[in-house]
């Protein structure tokens, strides 16, 4: 039990003393998750919107595939990305193995289906009367799209948060593609895995609390943005 | 009121974007990339050596710690530039196969079998051969890395030298698939025996405040020598390898200054590795 209290005390210490190792891991985590989120939102929201809004043949099948991809195990994504970015792989020339962009690539694959599926659901769930209302107000095609998006903005924000949570807490991709290199690709989660393995539970708990603190900060920020 | 909030939000978003832009940029890594065994990383040796290397040569070094088997594999696939590993037979084969060049022994320590203080198989002070036979006969727990690391390779060789087939599915034999320190911790939780290198054991004992639950029960003998070597990934096999930097590292770590640093790396007043590049 001791180490749990000790971990909490240590977490505060790591955060407020500006411990460089902790901040390097925090920076790595924030960097990869920001880039993965930027990429997956840029691709996922339009795709999710199309999937939720448009009617086309094979729509149910596409939906089924997207929903299946929600259960992609992170170690499998890690393995895939590793095979692609290894110097002998098809993307080997880009030198992405053991780098933060490499991890971000894997995490984008992880986040993309979440953003697409939840955005599609959000669009489907917008009030059926909205379309009629917008049309009766003389809305053109463009206004219809932006109007629907605006109406679904909170649900889309929730989708982004869900994806962010998944990306932040992911360990398989970060470990396999990043290699857990100190000062470079060691994220908070791979650092926790390492510290736990070494039996340094207090440090592990401390890092876990740091991760929670970041998640809290992000959610507090979003809740501030949502306030009407 | 509403305008105030909108302004507030704009500032907040702006601040977020600014924070993102202030991070160090992404560049293709010009640094030297090394794959190494878990022991050199877990003990803190590389953390201790790396700044000295960077100071001497201006080259930044990054390393990923895996078992020797995977480290060699990373070299084969051209994913790293230099290796620091400890499985001499596999290394010689690796160089002979054309994947590596300039294999240079740099330091050694020895393997030890550690186990619970109660010593359930009563192997304290015995030879490795007798000890392994006793562990098997008594069905005492034995923890294995099971990850094709240098230590795992050595363990397999020890079972074979003791005239036994290496265990696999036996109920008393636990394969962790993890690094050295994690595996020692599992052995401690399970009150089992485990083969480890002395450097990692000293680090473990140090972490446990000098009074670890597992103690050294078998040590000594030529079989248990543990030689670490540095190998440059062959530029012929991997044209993109940072060969110059790899050679700089190899030369530096075998040089006098680095060898003295290794000699000075101690925990609990004990040397973790003994430099021997000059031999």
Interface residues (C-beta under 8 A of the other chain):
Chain A: X27 X30 X31 X34 X86 X87 X88 X92 X94 X95 X97 X98 X99 X100 X101 X179 X180 X181 X182 X183 X184 X196 X197 X198 X199 X200 X221 X224 X225 X227
Chain B: X5 X9 X12 X13 X16 X20 X23 X24 X26 X28 X29 X33 X42 X47 X62 X63 X64 X65 X77 X78 X79 X178 X179 X181 X182 X185 X204 X207 X238 X240
